Every structure is written in C-alpha cells, then in structure tokens.
Amino acid sequence: MSNPPVDSKQTLEQLHWRYATKKFNAEQKIPEATWKTLEQSLVLSPSSFGLQPWKFFVIRNPEIRQQLLPHSWGQTPVVDASHLVVFAIKNNIDDSDVDRYVERMAEVQQSEPENLAGFGKMVKNFLHQPPYPLDVNNWAARQAYIALGFFMTCAAMLEIDTLPMEGFIPGKYDEVLGLNSQGYSSVVLCAAGYRADDDKYADSPKVRFPVDEIINYVD
C-alpha cells in the first residue's frame, strides 16, 4: 500500500489550525490559483445520487456585499473576507433536473442516455415516492451543507480561513442577489480569506468532548 499524499499528522494539524474566523484581514486576498482549487472543491463536492441540487454564488462586488451587510446581522466578515460564498439550493428540484443530470452523465461517461434510464427512474422514484417523509427543499439544503463541509475542509488544508454563517436573512439575500428569479434560494454562507492578526479567537483552544464520549464503535 502506497503512502497517502498527506500524512495523518499533517491532516490533524490543519484541522486544529482551522477555527471559525471572526475577524478577517480585509487587505489580504486569496491568490487566484488557490481560489481555483477551492472553486473545484465546490464542483467536486459529493451529493446524494450525485444530483448537485445547488449553485454557489461567489460575491466579489464590494458594493453588493455592503448591501448584504445589514441582512447579515452586521457581521463584518461579509465585507472583509476575501471571498463570500452563498450556498443556494435549486428550488423544488424535479424530473427535469434528473434528466439534465442523466444527460450530463452520458456526456462525461461517453454513454447513451438510454443506458442510464434505469438510474434516472430510480432517482425520480425517490423524489416522488421517498422511503421516508421528504421535503425536497430540506433535502437539497442538507446536500448544500455537505458541500459547505467539503469546502471548509479543503480550505483548511490550504491554510485559508473560513467562517460558516447561518446568521443572515435568506429572503433578503435572495432579493438582493435575484436568486428566486433564477430558481434558487440561499441556505448558508461561508466567508473565506485570511485571519486578522488581532482576531482574539485565533489562539483559543478548541472545546470538544473527548473521543470516547462522542464516538461509539459497534463491532
């Protein structure tokens, strides 16, 4: 077995390095090459069935960020961080979204859509007759949170600071960004950039319960 490209010690060091950054250095921007890697981490995020019921809006315009600030409980990372990502879901995902994904599968895998008809039917059955009570938009939001975790972990590996944010008014964000007219709704935010030197939370010890209290092995 070959050695992993990133060893266990380094991985844990980066996870300990990460924290919810409360104050960003507004002058320091993520290099374009680094951001392109983070961009790909969003593209490569896993989702149920691989359906990707989302879109990620990266807000770079400082004037728009200022408009969003009062709808973000006044949290300054919205304007100070290098990048602000709005994780949005596709509203009321339906059969047409499944068909679009099956077409993309056929294109990437160099197959005929007809060969994937069984898979498409299975996904549609899940949406129409789920094995448990299902609100499709809540289900899509859970997928978006998977992408959020994936993005934050990749950022930590690159020593890019992040702050996941639920403290905002989704309806106002949707209004400012025109998301509903595009068929999307915001569910969570993530600011990304570099911590300010005077962020008092940077050196605070992580408060976590011991391993044996939160992990159970069932053998």
C-alpha angles and dihedrals in degrees: 000000000000122000116262115255090239116038125226095251093054092046092054091045091056093047090052090046091057120087137157097276110220099181124039131197100248092199098055117082130192109255113250094242091052092047091051088058091051089046088056090049087062092047091048096046113128122243137176109286085355086272096141098208092188151073128211116221112201108201110209100153107101093205092056090047089055088052089053095049097082088049090053100064087261093289106166097210085077089071103021103050119092092240134016117202121196111201107211133179129222105250118242097350110212146169093298090060090051090050090050091052093047089052090052091049090053091049095049096041093042092236136128118263088233090064089060096046092106092054092048091050091051092053092047090050089053091053094045101036107019120188088237135025104293134189102192094211093050088048090051090049090056088054090052090055089055088057090048092055091046091051094048093048092050089047090054091052088056093043093246113146120231140187119197109211132199092159098102140089107255095197091055092047089050089051097048093044096039092234100149092057086057092049097254139112128200118241108168140359135219125196115203132189138081129323119248115247090240098049099130092202095062095087099034112123116248113254108218134150116249118274093249091057097054105028121065122184116211108199 
